Each structure stands twice: as structure tokens, then as C-alpha cells.
């Protein structure tokens, strides 16, 4: 079997189109696994959702921003943070406007029920018997700091305690990862959109498996980031400045992953 793993699309249909162009050139793709944030913090959430809905053999879970869209929750900073530090008030307003823009677009197009059905995780077994757990951030939650190279082995093991799996697939950090701790392998395909430097290309991964085992290959696809900036400007997106910094490689890991 051959499965394509994609995460953190963030409403960027330009990046997704380029990645899918490459994917369509591959032979024998059996399934598409989305570990996502589908729509928030991007210029074309509906275009992304329509493209995904036209695929067959998809497995979908939710990301933290997908949950925010359904619940009206927001990422940092919270009201309590603003009370402690009033200088965060403007940032809080920007975050709220960004998610209101996306939620409005999704609600008007009739996609909210689809989002509400997304699961927190998925489990499956590969042909060789390897057990797979797919989540957005870490087992049990779609939010938080996630798993990356900076977390100690001991802390990773704490996050993965009692998961009863051999391979954990994650997204959320926007950084590709292939790391084995103990007997558990952790793979992050990286982000389709809103990348962190130094490599700003869209990132995804392919898992190929048979009765003898499996292998994971990470891939990168470049796309027109200036076109993304122009598209964000054309729709008057409230997070224009924030998204532009992503496209130019100027963002650090902060309030809107």
C-alpha cells in the first residue's frame, strides 16, 4: 500500500495544488491521510476543502484550528493573558478577527457540519502488523507544543505512554520529523503551508508498506509564495501581515500554528 500524508494546509489552495500535482504524478497512491489544520489562517479555505472532498480513500482527523472553527475557541493569547499583559490586546483582536473570517466563510458555504464530524485520532494496522496512531499534536489532544527534535526522549516517552502503537503520525509543529524513541517511531510530514525557515517549500510524506515492513519518505514541493501574498491581499484577510511573514520566512513559532 502507498499512503500520502499531509498536514497543516491552513487554507492555502495554491500550495496544496502544487503538492497534489506532484502526488498525481506518482504511481499507485492508495490512500490520503490528513493530519491537519485544514482551513484557518489562509486565503482559500473553501478551495482547500473542495479539493480534498473530491479525493477518494481519505482518512481525516482534526487539528486544533479545525476545532476552534467549530467551538469559537481561540489560540493564545487568552483573555487572562491580556489582563496580565494589556499590550497583548491588539494581538488578541487580530487572532479573533482571523478566525471569525474563516468561520464565516466555512459557515456560509455549509461546511461546519463536516468539521464537527472530524475525529481527534485515527488508528490502523499496516500489512506487516505495525500499529499506527495518527493525531494532530500528541495523543489525547490536538493542541499544545507538539513533538519536535527539541523535546527530550524522556518527555516524548511521557507523551506516548500507554498509546499501544508502533508508529505515531503527527502534524502541528510545521516541521518534518522522523524520530524513534524506545520502540515507537514518530513521523511528522511537515506543513503544506505556513512553513518555518529555513526551508519554505511545502512538505509532505509518503508511506509505503507491505507484509515485510514499511518505509517513509519526506518530500518537498516549491510553490509561488508571492501569489499567496497577493491572494491574501485580494480577499482582505485579517491575518494578512501574519501570513505574509510566513511566506517570507520571517515568522517564529508563536501564537498561530
JOHU-V148579 format. One line per field, one symbol per residue. ss: DSSP state (H for helix, E for strand, C for the rest). phi: phi as a letter, one per 30 degrees, with the letter a starting at -180 (. if undefined). psi: psi as a letter, one per 30 degrees, with the letter a starting at -180 (. if undefined). A space follows every 50 residues. Layout:
ss->???
phi->???
psi->???
This chain:
ss->CEEEEECCCCCCHHHHHHHHHHHHCCCCCCEEEECCCCCCCCCCHHHHHH HHHCCCCEEEECCHHHHHHHHCCCCCCCHHHHHHCHHHHHHHHHHHHHHH HHHHHHHHCCCHHHHHCCECEEEEECCCCCEEEEECCECCECCCCCCCCC CCHHHHHHHCCCCCCCEEEECCCCCCEEEEECCEEEEECCCCCCCCCCCC CEEEEEEEEECCEEEEEEEEECCCHHHHHHHHHHCCCCCHHHHHHHHCCC CCCCCCC
phi->.bbccbbhdhicddddedddededddcidcbbcccdcdbdiadbdddddd dddddchcbbbccddddeddcidbdeddedddddbedddddedddddddd dddddddddiceedddddddabbabdedjddcbcbdcbejacbjdibbdd ddeddddddcdidhacbccbbidibeabbcbiccccbbdicdbhdcdccc ddbbbbccbbdckbbbbdbbbdbdddddedddddchddcedddedddcic dcdbdbd
psi->lkkkkkliehgifeeeeeefeeeffkkhkelkjjhljeelhlfieeeeee eeffklhkkklllefeeeeffgllakkleeeeeeifffeeeeeeeeeeee eeeeeeeeggfeeeeffklelkklklfgfkkkkkledlkflgaafakaff kleeeeeefgkgfhlfkkklbefgkkkjkkjbgkkkkkfakelhlklfjg lkkllkkkkaffallkkklkklljfeeeeeeeeeghkfgeeeeeeefggf kljbfi.
